[in-house]
């Protein structure tokens, strides 16, 4: 195993000819895909990894300068694929890792046959003629809460993000992975995510994109998925699910897994809608 694989806890499951890469969002780790993996391993080679900064990675490896923009994470994805000698893959990204996959696909389009984006956003802040869902004052208060008492912030944030009460298994699972992050790293990562604006790169996307979104999501309004669809340079398609919350693959797997499998298996050109 190479150093990149070790640092990111890379696991390769299954033995299919086609590669699928699963990228997890903020506050989680590769375990967020636990409901999807069993449906893939018989027909695909599934590549799982943990983003640098996740609670399952060594915090000493987290380079604040490298991860001062989302490009650092995109370089990690490319490095993992190169170390594994992956010629091409279907990339499934959740939350921030949707945009990370898009950045990586612009840099190396040869590595990606398709991007399946779950709850992704190019910009979280509202702007003129753009609704991202947040005002800067909202985010400043969030950062302050994280800084003053990280554990208490996690306990409040987890049920809001998942869209379920504290007793739900999905909220408990997200709380666990969120708690495991080192607080200063968590604050830095979330600040980079929420302050990013990647709208300008969307016309440069050439890889087909399948955009999947919950009808109600604290972090990503539905209109953002339509914005992505209109502005991505290549082919794209949108499906809005009847789910609530930002982590529907954890909170509503019975609805989400069939949708994900359909988008993984079918191409836009075949009339998937």
N, C-alpha and C positions, 0 to 999 in steps of 0.2 A: 504493500500500500504506500502511495506517495504522500508527501508532506501535506499537500492540499487536501487529499482525501482524509487524512488523519485529523487535520485541523477542523474540518467541517463534518466530521462523523459520517462520511459518505457510506451509504449502504446500497448495494445493487441486488435486487430481488427479481426472480423470474428468469425466463430464458428465451423470450420471444425475439424475433428478428428486429422489431421496431422498438426504439428507445423512448421512454416517457420520463421526463424530469419533473419532479414535484417541488415547487418552491413555496415555502410557508411565509406568512406575514409576521408583522410585529407582535411581540409578546408570546409567540408560540414557538414550537420546534417541529421537526418532521412528524411527530406523533399526531399532529392535527389532521393527517391524511389517513388515519387508521381505518376509517370506514370505507375508503376508496380502494386501498391497496389490495384487499382480497379479490376484488373484481378485475384486477389488471394482471396479476402475476402469472396467470395461465397463458396469456397471449402476448404479453409485452415484457421487455426488460425495463424494470422500474428503478430509477435512480433517485435516491432520497439524500438530503443533506440538511445540515443546520446552518442557518445564517450566522456569520460571525457576530457575537454579541448576545446570541441566544443563551439561556441559562445552562444549556448542555455543552457549550463550548468553553474553552479556557479563556477567561477574561484577559489574561496577559497577552493574548494574540490580538486583542482588539486595538486597532490603530485609529485613534481619533481623527487623524489627518486623512488617512485613506478613506474613512467612512464619513467624511464631512460632506459627501454628496452621494447620490445613489449610483453614480458611475463605479464606485468602489465595489459595490455588490455585483454589478453587471460583470466587472472584470473577474470576480470570484466564480460566477456561473461559467464563464468562458474557460477559465482555468481548470475547473472541475471536468468539463467536457473534454478539454484537450488532454488532461492527465488520464482520463478513462478511454481516450482515443475514440470518442463518439463522433461518427461522421455526420449524423443528423438526428434530430429528436422532435417529438411533440412536447412542448413546454406548457405545463399547467402551473399558473402562478396565482397566489392569493394575496389580496390587498396590495401592499407596497411592492411585492414581488411580481405583480403584473407589469408595472412600469419598469422594473429592473429587467424583466425578460424582454420588454420592448426595446430598451436601450441596448441590451446584448444583441438582439436580432438586427438592429441597425448597424452595429459594429461588425457582426459576423452573420449575415443572412443565410449563409450556406449551412450553418449549424441547426437551423430551425425550419421545420416544415409547417408548423402551425403553433399559434399561441392561444391557449384557453385561459382567459382572464376572469377570475372570480373576485368581484368587489374591488375593482381597481379604479384609481383616480389619478389624472394628471396634475390636479391642483386642488387642494382642500380649502383654500381661502376664497371667499367671494371676491369678485372683481367686476369691473364694468362689463355688462352683458355676459357675465358668467356667474353661475351659482355653484360654489363648491361646498357650501354647507356651514362654513365657519367664518367668524369675524376674528381679527387679530386679538381683540380683547378677550374673546373666549379662550383662545389658545394660550395667552399669557397667564390666565387664571389656572389653566390646566398645568402648565409648567411649574407654576408656583406651588400648586398642591402636590405635585410629584416631588419637588425639592424639599418641602417641609416635612412630609410624612409619606414615604413611598408605600409602605405596607397598607396604610389607610386608603391611599389613593387607589391602589390595586383593588381593594375590597369594594370600592364604589364604582370603579371603572368597568370591572369585569362584567357584572350583570347588565350594565348599559350597553356595552359593546356587543355582547352575545344576544341581548334582547330577551333574556329569561330571568327568573328570580334566582336568588343566591343558592337555593337548594337544588337547582337543576344540575345534572351531571356535566353538561357542557360548560356551565359557568365554573363549576369546581375544577374542571380540566384546564380551562383558560386561566383561572386564578393561579393554579399550580405553576404553569409555565411562565406566567407573568411575574410571580413572586421570585422565581429562580433567576431572573435577570439581575445583574448588579445595578443598583439604582442610578448611578451616574451614567452608566452606559445606556440604560433604558431611556433616560431623559435626553441624552444626546441623539440617540436614534430617532426617537419620536419627534424631536424638534426638527431634525433634517427632513423627515417624512412630511410633516405638516407644513413646513416652510418651502417645500419644493414646488417648482412650476415647470412642468415638462410639456406644456401644450405646444410649444414651438417645434418639438421633434416629431409630433404625430404624422405630419405629411411625409416624413422620411421612411415610415414603416412600409415594408414591401411584403412581409410575411402575413398570410391570412390570420385574422384575429377573431376568435369567438368570445364575445363579451357576455358574461353571465352576472346577474345582479339580483339581490333581494328587493322585494317591493318596498321594504322599510329597513333602512340601514342608518344607524346613528352617524357613521363616518362618511358614507357615500350616498348622496341623493340619487334617485333614479335618473334624473335629468343628466347626470354625469355620464352614465352609460350611453345615452343618446349622443352626447357631445363627442365621446370617443368614436362612436360609429360614424358620425358625420365627418370627422377630421382625420381619421387614420388614412394614410395614403393608399394602402392596399385594400384587398377585399376584407370586409368585416360583416359580422352578424350579431344581433343582440337578442338575448332571451332574459326576460324579467320573470323571476320565480315568485311564487306566492309565499315565500319564506320571509321571516323577519330576523334582523340581526346581521352583524358583520362577519360572523363565522358560521354560515349556514351548513357547511360540511360537518360541523360538530353538533349544531343544535337541531338540524332537520335533515339527517342523512337519508331518510326514506324518500325525501323529495329531491335532494340535491344529487345523490349518487347516480340515479338514472339519467338526469340531465347532463351531468359531466360525461358519463359514458357515451351518450349519444353524440355529444360534441367532439369527443376524442375519436370516435369511430367514423364519423361522417365528415364529408367535406362540404364547404359552402357551395361549391359548383354543382353539387348533387341536389340542391334545392332544400337543404336543411333550413327549417324556419321554426 
